[in-house]
Amino acid sequence: MAGHLIAFEGLDQSGKQTQAERLRDRLVALGHAVQLVSFPDYHTHIGTEIARALAGEREYGPDVMQLLYVANRYEWKAELQRLLDAGTFIVCDRYLSSSVAYGEAFGLDRAWLMEIQRFLPRPSLTIMLDIAPETAVTRKSADRDRYERDLALQTRVRASYQRLATEDGWLLLDGDRPKDVIAADVFSHLASRLGLQ
């Protein structure tokens, strides 16, 4: 049986990592093989370059930044496909749509952002945890990277995510609610869509 890739999307501090970990734990408890993946993966050479750019140590244009983010996912392509072929659930903290939302927010073409990711495995389900940029600031006030500090950018990113969620049939959830309530909604929707027990 082929596996499934579940992607969590949303602004920083929207709860993606928390909900990805909770979903992983729930699936493992049900006896499923699960791999948790977070993008960008800062442990690769490309990921290290992304981290330097976000810290202000490198200056790249928005198109180069998105090419780096996409290349970082392609570094994982063979492993993602291997896991899916083995029947594993892959739970991603950010995936394809992050490049679309952030790229669009910088004025890049959505069709190009999707095209350059065409050969990466597609998600079975994308879940957006929606919060206001102002909420993100209250959840993390220190050590914010250059994207996180730009509220106008975050507002545009959120609008792009909301359009994508509506157009592509994502599960769109209010990220301001209690963590347990969100986790229950995530699993209920996933179970219904994939026939999980």
JODALIN-V87392 format. One record per backbone hydrogen bond with DSSP energy under -0.5 kcal/mol. NH is the residue of the N-H (numbers start at 1). CO is the residue of the C=O. Records with the same first field share a line. If there is no record, write none. Layout:
# JODALIN-V87392
NH: CO  CO
This chain:
# JODALIN-V87392
3: 84
4: 88
6: 4  90
7: 5  125
8: 92
9: 127
14: 11
19: 15
20: 16
21: 17
22: 18
23: 19
24: 20
25: 21
26: 22
27: 23
28: 24
29: 25
30: 26
31: 28
32: 27
35: 89
37: 91
39: 93
42: 40
44: 41
48: 44
49: 45
50: 46
51: 47
52: 48
53: 49
54: 50
55: 51
56: 53
57: 52
58: 52
60: 58
65: 61
66: 62
67: 63
68: 64
69: 65
70: 66
71: 67
72: 68
73: 69
74: 70
75: 71
76: 73
77: 74
80: 76
81: 77
82: 78
83: 79
84: 80
85: 81
86: 82
87: 84
88: 83
89: 33
90: 4  88
91: 35  89
92: 6  90
93: 37
94: 8  92
98: 95
99: 95  96
100: 96
101: 97
102: 98
103: 99
104: 100
105: 101
106: 102  103
107: 104
108: 103
113: 109
114: 110
115: 111
116: 112
117: 114
118: 115
120: 117
124: 5
125: 5
127: 7
128: 171
129: 9  127
130: 128  173
131: 129
135: 132
136: 132
137: 133
138: 134
139: 135
140: 136
146: 54
149: 145
150: 147
151: 149
154: 150
155: 151
156: 152
157: 153
158: 154
159: 155
160: 156
161: 157
162: 158
163: 159
164: 160
165: 161
166: 162
167: 163
168: 164
169: 165
170: 165
171: 126
172: 170
173: 128  171
175: 130  173
177: 174
182: 178
183: 179
184: 180
185: 181
186: 182
187: 183
188: 184
189: 185
190: 186
191: 187
192: 188
193: 189
194: 190
195: 191
196: 191
